Amino acid sequence: MGKNAIVGQSGGPTSVINASLAGVFESCKSRGADIVYGMCNGVAGLLEERVVDLSPLLTDDLDIELLKRTPSSFLGSCRYKLPDWHTDEAVYKKLFAILEKLDIGCFFYIGGNDSMDTIGKLAEYGECIQSDIRFMGVPKTIDNDLMVTDHTPGYGSAAKYIGVVMKEIIRDATVYGTKYVTVVEIMGRNAGWLTAAAALAKSDDCEGVDMICLPEVPFHVEHFIEKVRVMQEKKPSIVIAVSEGVKLEDGRYVCELADDVHAVDAFGHKALTGTARYLANVVARNLDTKTRCIELSTLQRCAGHLTSRTDITEAYQVGGAAVKAAFEGVTGQMVALKRISNSPYQCTTELHPISEVANLEKKVPLSWMNEDHTQMTEDFLAYARPLIQAELTPLYIAGLPHHIYMKPQK
Ligand code: F6P
């Protein structure tokens, strides 16, 4: 087996994805890897041989602590889809030649369901050419839509951010006591886990959001306006959490009703944006009320100042668990989190074949919503609450959080 290891980050970033990088790096080093390389911009960068030796960049405990507290992907990311190796082998030949040149024994990819497609294909091709490189998936995504894992690293912090800002938005929305509809757009392409996290805002000091719209529930624009009208008869200020991915019965995204441009990535995913703006406009046109749209956009996945310590700890752990497995000879698997108990909250890791995860999406069970699918039930809250617990404060310098940062590599 090669003496070195390589790690990449792929897909949309999270505020704790670097904790997984720290976990992979430290575990590889402690298990005797000579060099731990980082791929710049994932597999796309690896194909251009853009890699860095991580040791001179992460020299001491302070660097590791900073890395854990730095949001977004330290190594840069990509949304790159490998072709089917049965029909297009050239790219695989190139990648394996690069890995051989770097003397790689273990390959780690931190990502979501699309990134697991990459790991699955590489592991399968590696097996076919009898390569002894071990390929391991390390889960991450704010969307929480990966199969087999109880939840994904990245979700807890994004959910905490959403719970916090929804409370703050609700406080602000009630000041005038006049008619006002606030529509807050939350990420999560086809699964509503993050939007559901808006339900966390409700507590003895907060009345909570008035309506939650998930992509799992077909969306009717007229029904939506009518619901808002009825709600406003009792309460002038309404706050609504809507997923960027809400869809009409015919499968079109609601944001496609607006005349905006939606770029499409390598996996065929449309950039979803403009749902809240569209709905706030529709409500303003049909009801006599002030409206406002708030798109949380990337803020919800890079809020390093508002992470969940539980999430950071688990993100680090899954990195370490992937390394342990790879060094023990495992390949073609992803580390998953398995909840052992809720009270006290305890989670462990386990391994699953990549085929159980790649390109699949785990949706929110509708049984975790109320009858008219506008609020989350106590079952969801019991699931989500442990994931947002505790904080890890950034290191503040001159009043601002200090980050560890790598200049883009040529
Ligand atoms: O990685 C998941 C995600 O955060 C989705 O929730 C969102 O739709 C998408 O990424 C946006 O990605 P990009 O950074 O490519 O615009």
Residues whose N, C-alpha, C, O or C-beta is under 5 A from the ligand:
A	BS01	F6P	G11 G12 D143 M187 G188 R189
